[in-house]
Amino acid sequence: MNPVLWAEGLVKRYDGRVVVDGVSFAVNGGECFGILGPNGAGKTTTLRCCLGLTTADSGAIGLADFAIPAQARDARYRVGVVPQFDNLDPDFTVEENLLMWARYFDLSHRAARASMPRLLAFAGLSERGHVRIDTLSGGMKRRLTIARALVNDPDILFLDEPTTGLDPQARHLVWDGLKRLTKEGKTLVLTTHFMDEAERLCDRLCVMDSGRIIAEGPPRTLIEQHIEPVVVEVYGEGARAWADSVARPLVSRLEMTGETAFCYTDAAEPLLAAIGEHPTIRAMRRPANLEDVFIKITGREIRD
Amino acid sequence: MNWRFIHLIERNFLVWRKLFIPSLTTNLADPLIYLVGFGFGIGSLVGSVNGRPYIEFLAGGMLCYSTLNSATAEALYSAFSRLKMQRTWEGILHAPMTVTDIIIGEWVWAALKALLSGSAILLIMYALGLAHGFRPLMVLPVLLLLGLCVAGLALVMTTIAKGFDFFAYYFTLVLTPMSFLSGVFFPLRSLPSWLQDVALALPLAHGAMLARGLVFGDPIPHPLSSILLLAVYGVAGVLIAVRVANRRLYR
C-alpha cells in the first residue's frame, strides 16, 4: 500500500538559516504518526511544507497521491488541518463556521447541513451551535477546530500541537476525540512537545531536533532500544555532587540536567538504599519515557 | 481562471448580511447629509456650476466619492483585519483555497460593496429629483469599475501593511489629495493646469467625468481612455496585491 503521506529529503531555509534539514518519513493509512520535538525544532515548518503552505527548498512530498506543492490544492480536498493557533472565523457562530468551511470544499449547502449534528456532537457543542466563537473556552475552540477539519471527511488529519495551551481536563477531551478518529481508521499526523501525548496517541513517531529526525519508531520500541528500564530522578540540595560521586558506580548511566540527576539502571534498589536517610536529597522512581530518549540522544531536556 | 474566489465573496456576504441594516443605514445617511449640507448650504453661495445647480454637480461627484470610500474601507480596514487580527485568510488557506482566490475574492467583494454605496447615492438622487428616467442607471457599471480600481489599489496597501498605522500614509498622501483634486466638490478647471494634470493621472477624476456624463449627459472628453485608465489601475493593483500576498502568506 502506498503511504498516505511521504516526504523525502526536505530542506527549508529562512534567511539562510536551515529550519528543516533533510527530513524524510512516511505515514501509512490508518496510522497515528507523531512528530515530537522542542519548540523551534522545525515541526510546524515540516507540516506547512507537507500541506503546500510553504515550498521546501529541496526534497519531494507526496500527500494523498498528489505531488506537493504542485497539486497542493487537490490534495487539500482530502486533508483536514488543525493549526496550532485557532483561526476559527470570529464573524460566525459555531455552526456557521462549520457550514462555511464546507463551502470552501465545494460541498452543497444541503450536504453541509446534513453533517452538522454529527460534527457538533463530535465537538461536544450540540447545544451551542448558535453561540459566538468568542464565548467558547479554549478547549471548546480546539474541539470545534478539529470538527471543522472533519467537514470534508478527510483521509488524513494534520494536527499541529493539538493540546498546547489547554488545561488538563480539556486535553483529555481532545485526546478522547483523537482516539475515536484513529478507531474510525483516520490517518493522523500530529506534532507535539508533550511526551505523554505522544506516548498515549501515536502508533509511531519521530523525534525531531534542530531540523533533523534523530530517532524514529513506535514509542515503546524507542524507549526499550535506547533506555534502561528504570529511571531514578535524584534532586534536592547537593544532589548533583552526591550523584556524581556516590550514584555513578551504582547505575548504568547518569545524566545531569539542572539540579536533577537522571539515573538509568536495571534495578533501582541499590541506589535507593544509598540515598537512604540522606537529609536533603530526594529520589523519584519511574519507568523510562520518551523524554529520556530525547535527553539521551540530544543531551538535553525537551522542555523549553 | 478559476471560480473559487466566489467562496470568499459568499463568506463576506454572509457576514455582511448579519449587519446589513446598520450598514445600509450608513450607506444612505452619510451621503444624504453631505448632499443636503453641502449641496443646499454651499450651493446657495456658489449658485450654478457648469450651468446646473451646485447640488446636482456635487451629486455627480458624490456618486464616485462614496464608491471610492466604500471600496477603500472594505479592501483596506476590513480586509486587513481578516488578514492580521482575525487570521481569517490564514485559516481559509487550510481549505482548498489559495492566496490568489482570497485576494480576487476580496477585490470583487469590495467592488460590489462599493457599487452598493454608489447605488445608494443614485437612489437619493432619484428621490431628490436630481436624476430622471433610466439613462442614469448606465452609471452603475462605471461605479463597479471604479470600485474594482480603488479596491485593487487599496489591496496593495493591505497586503504590504504591517499594522493599521501604515494606512495613514495612504490616506494623507493619496486618498485625501485625490478626493479634493478630482473635481468631486468643485470643477477640475478651477485648479492650476499642472494640478489638473496631476488629477487626470489619478482614477477618481476619470470616474467623476464618466459618472456626470452618464447621469446628466455632460460631455465626456475621452470616455475610452478614462475607462482604460480605471481598468489599468485596478488590474495592476490586484496583480501586485496577489504577488505580495503570496510572498507574505506562503512563507
Interface residues (C-beta under 8 A of the other chain):
Chain A: Y14 L51 L53 T54 T55 R73 D74 R76 Y77 V81 P83 F85 N87 L88 D89 P90 D91 F92 E96 M100 W101 R103 Y104 F105 D106 A149
Chain B: R4 H7 E10 R11 L14 V15 K18 Q86 R87 T88 E90 G91 I92 L93 H94 A95 P96 M97 T98 Y250 R251
